[in-house]
Amino acid sequence: MELEWMLYPLVIMAGLLAGFVNTLAGNGSAITLPLLVFLGLSPNVANGTNRVGVAIQSIIAYRSFQQRGMVPMQNIWWLILPTLTGAMLGASIAVDLDEDTMNLALGILMIVLLGVVLLNPKKWLAEQVANPEKVKRLSTIVIFFLVGVHGGFIQAGVGILLLAALVLGASYGLNHANGVKLLLVLIFTVPALSLFVYMGQVNWFYGGLLSIGQSVGGWLGAHFATRYKNANLWIRRLLIVVILLGIVKFFKLYEWFVF
């Protein structure tokens, strides 16, 4: 029991770090999901519980971006509807999660995204406004539907996918993309979380601890992104680090160092 109490501050600190990373890049769930499983939750319950903190963090960080005028709303429904539809489909699948298959798919995807981020730095650092024609293209709608399926299925990595789709597919600048990303994550996390609650796959105590940390981390991340001149440069660097850590996690490369 004493050891368990000592772990509670660790959950809050993990939430803080995840909230900061989620706001600026994505894949903060690579921190919180393994911790929740380590604490004794099943993968399905960990998957549901993780979304409590994500929802709270998204609200706080999104409000910070919105107050700074960094969430362009033009044509936003062309992104919201396919993402939300995909997320509900993904969440309905997630109640019977095939973790090994998903880890393999995510690992391959992270390698592809790493190449995209490294090979096209100017695209990621440019300050630009979304192209209305690209937002309305069928290919863009399909991409956001598929990203939504992934986000509903398992939260880990969805922020990176959304950023890539927004920057490379819809031509958002990185900071505007982060603001829109937070809105999209919030919109599809709430109904997905509701499904996990209905299925009894949420631990509210650990979800509450994560929410404390992630709300602070989300605010700090939004404050950094919206107020520092070279934020885009540092966000891209953080994105590269997070993708590399995702590759290590999803391919379980850490097991090579366990003897």
C-alpha positions, 0 to 999 in steps of 0.5 A: 500500500505504501509503495502504491501511494508513492506511485501516485505523484509519478502518475501526475508527473507522467501526465504533465509530461504527456500533456506537454508532448501531446500539445506540441507534437503528439504521442504523449500516450507512449508515456501514459499507456505503459505506465497504466499497464504497469500499475495493473490495468488491462490494455483495454482499461488503460486505453480507456483511462488514458483518454480522460487526461487527454480530454481535459488536456485538450480542452485547456490547451485548445482554449489557450490556442483559441485565445491567441487566434491560432485555431483557423475555423474556415472549412473546419467541418470538412476535417471534423466530420470525417475524423469524428466518424472514423473515431467512432468506428475505431472506438467500437473496434478498440473494445477488443484490441489486438495490441501486437498487430496495432503496435506493428502497424504503428511502428511502420507508420512512425518510420514513414512519418520520420522520413517525411519530417526529416526530408521536408523541413521547410514545409514544417517550418513555414507559416501558412494558412490552410488551402481551402481546396486541399481541405475539401479534396476527397483524398484529404477527407479519406485521410482524416477519416483514417486518422480518426479510425486510428484515434478512436482505436488507440490514442497513441500516435494520433497527434503526430498523424493529425499534424502530418495530415494538417501540415502536409495534406491541408497546408496548415502552418505548424502552430495553426495545425497544432491548434486545429489538432487539439480541437479535433482530438477533443471532438473525437476523444469525448464520444470515444471516451463515452463508449469506453465508460459504457463498456466499463473500461475506465479507471476514474482514479488514475484518469483523475491523476492523469488529468491533473498532470495533463491539464498543467502540461497542456497549458505549458505546451500551449503557452510555449507554442503561442508565445515563443518566436522559434516555437516551430523549430523546437516543435519539429525537433520534439516531433522527431524525438517523439517519433523515434521514441515511438519506433522504439516502443512500437517495435519493442526495441527496448527488449534488445537491452534486457538480458 
